[in-house]
């Protein structure tokens, strides 16, 4: 068994769509992109890969007819190996969550793992399947919001702050699940028409400015955050302290004004990129809802999640991180030409 076959088994490049979920949640809750957040990202990636391996274990019989080129039905990866990979990655994901975020992160990782296994082994062919996968993506976003550390909000407050980005990612995932049921035989035209309408609504809702009570929002109103003088200012002699505060306040005001202008621009750019990738693929599926076009729309939706995540991250107040997420999208699309994300 080759490493390339394992990469195909877990759809390795598709995992690039996972970090942005966690980052969008962290941005909404005001959490920094530190070691703990990176650990939670690693946990979510492991659970995503576990779900892909478990999917091929569970679908071995169906794939032998519909997807014989996949690693398990082709014999390149034994079915029991796929199950072992899924179990190992699940354990790794839960372990990373415990190490990175303690009980707060396990609070989201455990139900996420449960949804992954329940979907692949039982719920996939039921009406609850789409809700299970949407719920898994929602939990990914919330996992970023509840990352612990200095200045972290209570779990309840963090969850409330991340509910909008989590909901939008969940709705997007619901459109993917609706399309994915028709990847082989094609879809009635009403299916891509409906998912396209929902995707457009998601893009519009993402681009709507959020009322902010932090620095960026204060800057837009010409105000300063309450924390303007730092500990360094206190070291100046008393006669110079006012000068130091004034100088620093001017820099803070300028930086926050620039940030306040960047937020809507980066958010809108991400929302447009989301529609430009996923929306365009769905338009093709509307015109000709064949299995091939629907499958391409699903692949575009998996990777199109990245610009949506970038838009939500900017909406949460982190335009620089959002821009970095936007750079990852073309890389993921290039890798997807070698390893299908579906």
N, C-alpha and C positions, 0 to 999 in steps of 0.2 A: 504493500500500500504506500503510495507516494504522498508527500506533503501537499502536492497540488490537488490530489483527490480530497484530502481533508478540507482544503480551502474551498473546494467546490461544495462539499457537504454542508459547511456552515455558511456558505455564501459570504465569504470573508469581506469583500468590499462593501456589502450592504450595511455592515456594522458602522460605517462612517456616518450613517444616518442617526446613530444613537447618541453620541456625545451632545449634540445640539439640544436634545430633549432636556438633559440634566442642566445644561448651561442656561437654557431659557428659564427653567424653574429657579435656578440660583439667582439669575439677574432679577427676576420678579420679586424675589424675597430679599434682595440686597446682599446676597452672599458673595464673597470674593472667589475668584477662580484659583484656589489654593490646593494644597496637597490632599486635603479631605475631599474636596469636590472631584479632583482627578481620580481618587480611589473609588468614589461612587460611580464615576463614568466607567471605570474598569469593571465594576460589578455589573452594570447594566449591559455592557458589551458581552460579557461572559454569558449572561442570561439570554441575550438575543441569539448568540451562537448556539447555545444549548437548545433553544427552541427550533432552530433550523435543523440541527442534527436529529432531534426527536421527531420533527415533521417527516423526515425521510425514513426514519425507522417505522413510524406509524403508517405511512403511505406506500410502503414497499410494494404491496400487491397492485394498488391502483397505478403507481408509477411504472410498473412493468409493462403496462398497456399504454398509458398516456405520456409518460416521460421516461422511456427506456434508456435515455442517455445519461440520466442522473447516476451518481456514484453507487448507490445501493442496488438498484435493479440491474445495472450493468455488471455488477459483481466486483467492481474495483474497491468498494468498501463493504465488508461483511455487515449484515444487518445488526448483529450483536455488538459490533464495534461502534456503530452509530448510536446505539443505546448507551454504551459505556461513555462515549464522548459527551452525550447529553448529560449524563449523570455527573461526570467529572466537572464539566463547565458550570453546572448548577451549583455544585458544592463550592467551586472557586468563586462564583458570583456572590453567594451568601457570605463566604468568608471575607471577601474584600469589603462587603458592606459593613460587616461587624467591625473590622479593623479600622476602616476609614471613618465611620460615623456612629459606631456603637449602636445603642438601642434605637436611636432616632432613624438611622438608615436601615436597620433590620426591619423596622416598622413598615417600610415600603418594599423592601427586597423580598420578604417572605410572601406577601400576597402576589407580588409580581411573578415570582417563581411558580406559585400555585396556579396562576392564570395561564402561564406558558404551558405547563404540563396538562392542565385540564383542557385547554384548547386543542392541543395536538392529539391527545389520547381519546377525547370524548366529544368536545363541543364543536369541533370544526364543521361537521356536516349538519349542525343544528342551527336554529334561528339565533341561538345565543352566541354562536361563534364570533360574529362580527363585534358584538358587545365585549366579548372577552379580549379580543385583540386591541380594541379601542381603549379598554380599561388598562391594558398593559402599558400602552404608550402614555396614558394619563399618569400612571404611577411612576413612569420614568421621569416625567417633568416634576412631579411632586417630590421625587427623591432628591432632586437638586435643591428644592426649596427648603427642605428640612435638614440639610447638612449642618452639623453642629459647629461650634467654634465661638471665639470672642465676639460679642455683639449679636449673636444669633437670636432671632425672635423665638417665642414659644412655638411649639409645633402647630397649635391652632392658628396663630397669626400668620405663620409662614404658609400654611396651606391656603388660607384665605387670599393671601397676596398672589399666589400662583394659580388660582382656580381658573382665571381667564385663559392664560396660555395653555394650561393643561387641557381645558375644554376644547380649544381650537385644534390642538394636535389630535385629540381624541376624535373630533368630527372628521378631520382629514383622514384619519385611519379608517373610519367607517366607510368613507367613499372607496378606499382601496379594497376593503373587504367585499363591498358590493360588486366591484369589478372582478375581483379575483375568482369569483364563483363561475365566471364565464371565460376563463383564459383558454380553454381547450376548444369548446364548441362554438364560441362566439356568444354575443349578448343581444337581447331585444334592444332596439334603439333607445327605448325609454330609460334604460339603465345608464349608459354614458351621458345622456341628456340630463338626467337627475344628478349624477355625480358632478358633472361640470357646473351646474347651477350652485350646488353646495360648495364646491371649491371656490367659485367666484365670491360667494358670501363670506367664506373663511378669509379670503384675501382682503376684502373690504373691511371686515371686522378687525383684522390685524393692523391695518393701516390707520384705523381711527386712533387719534392721540389719546393717551391715558392721562388722567389728572394725577399729577405727581406732587407729593409733599416733601420731596427731598431737594437736593441741591440743584438738580437740573430744572425742576419746576420753579424753584425760588429764583433762579437766575432769569428765567423767562419773565418774571415779574419785577426784575430789578432788585431783588432782595439777596441777602447773603445767608448762607447756612449758619446755624447757631454756633458751630464749632470753628468759626473763622480764626481767632488767635490760637496758635499752637503753643506747645510747651516751650518752643524755642524763643517765642516772643517774650516770655516771662524772664528770660535771661538778660534782656537788655536793661541798661540803667533806666530809672524812671523817666528822665526827661526825653529819652529816645524811644520809649515804649510806644507812644502814640504814633510816631513816624513809622515804626516797624509795622504796627497794626495796619496803618493806612496803606502802606506799600503792599503788604500781603493781601489786604482786602481787595485792592485793585486787580491784582493778579488772579485772585480767586473769582472775582466778578467776570473778568475777561474769559477765563477758562470755562466757567459755567455757562456764559452766554454762547460761546462757540459750541459747547456740548448741547445746549438747548436747541440750537439750529440744526445740528447734525442728526439728532434723534429722529425727527419726522422724515428727513431725507433718506437716511439709511433704512428706516422702517418701510417706507414706500418702495424703495428700490428692491428690498427683499420680497415684499408682497408681489411686485410686478414680475420679478424673476420666478417666483413660485408659479404664477399663472402662465408665464411664458414657457415653462417646461411641462408641468403637469397639465395645464389647460390646453396647450397645443396638442398634446398626445390624446387627450380626451376628444378634442374636436375631430381628429382623424378617426377615432372610434365611433363618433356619431355619424360621420359620413359613410363609414364602412365598418360595422361592428363585428368584424371577423375575429376569430380566436387570436390571430396574430396581432391585430391592432389593439385588442383589449389587453393582451399580455404586455405589449409595449407600453400601454397606458399605465399598467400596474408598475412596471419597472420605472417609468418616469415619475410616478407618484412616490415610490420609495425614495428615490434620489431627490425628487422635488421637495421632500420634507426639509432638506437642508436650507434652502433659501427662506422657507417659512420659519424655521427655527431662528435663522439670522434676523429676520424681521421682528420676531417676538423678543429676541435678546436685546435688540436696539430699543424696542418699545419698553423694555424693562429698565433701560437706562445705561446700557453698555454698548455703545456704537462701535467701539474699537474691537471688542470681542466679536461682535456681529459681523464686522468686515472680515475678520479672520475666518469665521465660519463660511462666509460667502466664497472665499478662496478655495475651500476644500471641495466645493460642489463640482467644479470642472474636473478635478482629480478623480472624484468618485465616478463621474460619468465615463471617464477614460478607462478606469479599471473595470467598469461594468461591461465594457465591450469584450473583455476577456473572460470574466466570470459573471454570469447572469445573477442579478439580485433576486430573481423570482424562483 
